[in-house]
Amino acid sequence: MSWTRKPLAEVADFCLGKMLDENKNRGQLLPYLANINVRWGNFDIDDLRQMRFEEKELDRFGLKPDDIVMCEGGEPGRCAIWQDQLPGMMFQKALHRIRPHDCIDSRFLFYLFLKMGRNDEFLGLFTGSTIKHLPKEKLAKVVVAFPKIDVQKRIAATLSGYDDLIENNRRRIALLEQAARLLYEEWFVRFRFPGHELIRKREVRPEQWRRKFISEIVTTQYGYTDSASVEPIGPKFLRGTDINKTSYIDWDSVPYCSDRNLSFEQYALRPNDILVIRMADPGKVAIVEQEIRAVFASYLVRLQILPDAEVHSLYLFYVMASPAYSGYISGSSEKSTRKSASAPLLTNFEIRIPPPELQQQFVDTVGTWRKQINLLLRQNGLLVKARDLLLPRLMSGEVEV
């Protein structure tokens, strides 16, 4: 089967978004996508910013279903398909909007870009020595090879079958995360734990639970300074960016440590270690839940619970993942121009310690959900590998559908 080859400029319209300039921008405040909101294949729209747009700018800088939104800087080439997740969305200058013509299926074009990203095919198009960019003039010359539209749709449907399963697992993970947080709030914030209505005055009530500062029940350690590598030349290298959005660690997406001579044992992560971000976005927390050959970066602090503390690591993790703890960190670090928090500040927070049997009930329930989350993460890792093995063969016509 013969495929047509044309420059991207001949099969799609594309433009950069609007420059952020508070002194010049006029019109109504509207949400917009920035570089940080675009991931490979999906969008993070939990924390959107707003900018003013005039009526005459709405069409030029607005998004429609099936538009491809691509990063111009940061990780140039990273992109996803907009499906009107939030109507009226605009986009900023750091992004390209790519709108395919009728001859190109948008999902097919996205998978072409994904293949290019996986194979580092964008690298030759970048400009800039320190901060890389993918300018419009370079993007326009990207050669697009494509079959007839019906074949494009079949190829896209085959590949999107994997991504649909991945997205379904992500939704299930989000629901499990939410359930665990709600259970913590119900039991240990509202104190509606099992049997709470049977407590009598002579028994130990929540206000009488032991109180300790986190610093009294843990040891702390700062992480290791190094650069990350995609090549598996050392242990996994956990960074703040790997834990700042979720309560779990997706180890498949964590890079490797580039230092071959690292004294591994000193920084080796172990199950039940709690990691807290101390710089840039201090207070975000994660917990190690499996045996993994990994170390942690200097922007993180490791907390290990003392043997005689009688505090379960999963209970302490949810205390530190709570709004009360994040509010404390935010209030303590807001005076600094560069958000940061030392180990003493991160652990200078008083917590209530429930009786061991109540902690264990909580851990038994939430621990089951955490195991399901990690199982779904492993499934997603296998789905990504299967899709990426098939991706270049389908996108080159080597395998027909």
Number of C-alpha atoms within 10 A of each C-alpha: 7 9 12 10 12 14 14 20 18 13 19 18 14 19 14 21 21 21 13 14 10 9 6 8 15 13 12 12 13 17 21 23 24 19 22 15 16 22 16 16 17 15 17 13 16 8 9 13 13 15 20 18 20 12 9 9 13 14 10 14 19 19 25 17 13 18 23 25 30 26 26 24 21 14 18 23 27 24 28 24 24 21 14 13 10 11 12 13 18 24 25 20 19 23 26 27 28 25 21 21 12 10 13 20 19 25 22 22 23 24 22 21 23 22 19 16 18 14 11 11 14 19 15 9 17 18 14 9 7 6 11 16 21 25 17 14 10 15 19 16 14 16 15 18 17 22 19 14 14 11 16 21 17 14 22 22 16 15 19 16 12 18 17 12 14 20 14 13 18 16 12 15 22 14 13 18 18 13 14 19 16 13 18 22 18 13 16 20 15 10 15 14 17 11 8 12 9 8 11 9 7 6 9 13 14 16 10 11 13 12 12 15 13 20 18 14 18 17 15 17 15 19 20 20 12 14 13 18 16 12 10 11 12 20 20 25 24 27 22 24 12 17 20 18 14 15 19 20 20 16 17 13 12 19 21 20 26 19 16 10 7 15 10 15 10 11 17 16 23 17 13 19 19 25 30 29 27 25 19 13 19 22 28 23 26 27 23 17 18 13 10 14 14 21 25 24 22 19 23 26 27 24 25 18 21 12 9 7 12 14 19 16 20 23 19 20 20 21 20 24 20 17 12 13 19 17 11 15 25 17 10 15 21 12 10 9 7 11 16 22 25 16 19 11 16 25 22 16 17 13 16 17 21 21 15 12 9 15 20 17 13 21 18 11 12 21 16 11 18 20 13 15 23 18 14 18 21 15 14 22 16 15 17 16 12 13 16 16 11 15 21 19 13 19 21 15 17 11 12 12 12
